[in-house]
Amino acid sequence: MENLTLTGFLKHVAEKFPSHRAISTSGKFDISHARLQELVESAAAQLLSAGVNHGDVVALTFPNTIEFVIMFLAVIRVRATAAPLNSAYMAEEFEFYLSDSESKLLITSKEGNEAAQTAASKLKIPHITVTLPQPESDIAFTPASPEPNVESVSKIVNEPSDIGLFLHTSGTTSRPKGVPLSQLNLVSSVNNIKSVYKLKDSDSTVIVLPLFHVHGLIAGLLSSLGAGASVTLPASGRFSASTFWSDMKKYNATWYTAVPTIHQILLDRHLSKPEPEYPKLRFIRSCSAALAPSVMARLEEAFGAPVLEAYAMTEATHLMASNPLPEDGPHIPGSVGKPVGQEMAILNENGVVLGANAKGEVCIRGPNVTKGYKNNPEANKSAFQFGWFHTGDVGYLDSDGYLHLVGRIKELINRGGEKISPIEVDAVLVSHPEIAEAVSFGVPDDKYGEEINCAVIPREGSNIDEAEVLRFCKKNLAAFKVPKKVFMTDSLPKTASGKIQRRLVAEHFLAQISTAKVPKFGA
């Protein structure tokens, strides 16, 4: 039973590697796996005394800090549900997420979060702050909870069916949906990630992604802890390109995982201000958005490590497929690799499983997959059909079992009956040496029903214009895939996980199409 829950699994790992470093807070202190477990048990006892019960949802909004890690693990230890939230949300957004998750308590850092507290107050949700002054002390609650209930915590038995994590989908194409993830989902995904990347207690990474998102939380933090390995949390509580490589070298990092946007930032810094020497990495991982093959090649050349692109989503507790380590097979640019730890099939609209190289909807099933969205029967009806979870992505499995994604069903562009994958057009655009970021999207068209447009961020110092972008596209794309219009911009809206919000880009430029000057996003 223990290895069917994340809490039991991490306890077992801590007993196996008690003195190994688990977490470093850059510039502050180190916590061993055994000490982390002690801090979690102590915080869990305080949560019980504060009235947190089995099944309660506890909202957490923090930067990437040791306090967040402890409180996340403490919440699930008492069989409650942790709901991490982006600390940059506005009060209205907090109100939606706190209400939709039915949170009973809000926990923040000592500094608090005004927008979150405003929303919690409006919803009559109590708020507490926590801090860990020193690694030797217990985590301190404000207001202080009554006498910690240590004995009661020791009697709690975590169950595989306990809902440990509640997240929302990124909402790139629709209203965010609530995703409950069980202890079994969590431990299954951790083991899948450990196995495909062969994570061991000797591994180390620096967390560059927010821990309120499934990518950073599961792939970066929990999979490392589950391997007896170590993570470093940057001193600022968030990614910083200026300190990233010094942290990587100081803590002997062997790998890191990031979204394409962060890889691009690190590449740009490498070109303008290269490090004298880069650490020897086993691999670099990319996930959460499509990585253009040209960017993959530049990353491998710059940092001397294989770049493994993966495919993941919240409903699968992150990982679904990944390119393998070099010793286990080729990693293929433009592919997101082979299924990991679950069944995967390409289905047509009638639920028929398609053969190699046939395009259809990517569908999965396995112990890492959520049992269903919260309070959303309509979404559940469409997502769970024919005995599979339907991802909403179009793709195909090649004859070697590697998955190639074409795009989201809702984002495919239908130009006069020709289906265009925006991912394919994006990849061509960013392969231009003077383009930093790009996104293509469909717009209504009287003649073809839909036409393709794109938005482009030029590299710093570049004078690239619309004519050059179109010339490049005509040279590298079939005529019907060439964008009809190119918008030059200096910013693109992204989700917290780094995905460009294609729908918002389309809406923005459609609204501005008749104006001579396109304003910045958010202006």
Secondary structure, 3 states (H helix, E strand, C coil): CHHHCHHHHHHHHHHHCCCCEEEEECCCCEEEHHHHHHHHHHHHHHHHHCCCCCCCEEEEECCCCHHHHHHHHHHHHCCCEEEECCCCCCHHHHHHHHHHHCEEEEEEECCCCHHHHHHHHHCCCCEEEEECCCCCCCCEEECCCCCCCHHHHHHCCCCCCCEEEEEECCCCCCCCCEEEEEHHHHHHHHHHHHHHHCCCCCCEEECCCCCCCHHHHHHHHHHHHHCCCEEEECCCCCCCHHHHHHHHHHCCCCEEEECHHHHHHHHHHHHHCCCCCCCCCCEEEECCCCCCHHHHHHHHHHHCCCEEEEEEEHHHCEEEEECCCHHHCCCCCCCCEEECCCEEEEECCCCCECCCCCCEEEEEECCCCCCCCCCCHHHHHHHEECCEEEEEEEEEECCCCCEEEEEEHHHCEEECCEEECHHHHHHHHHCCCCEEEEEEEEEEECCCEEEEEEEEEECCCCCCCHHHHHHHHHHHCCHHHCCCEEEECCCCCECCCCCECHHHHHHHHHHHCCCCCCCCCCC
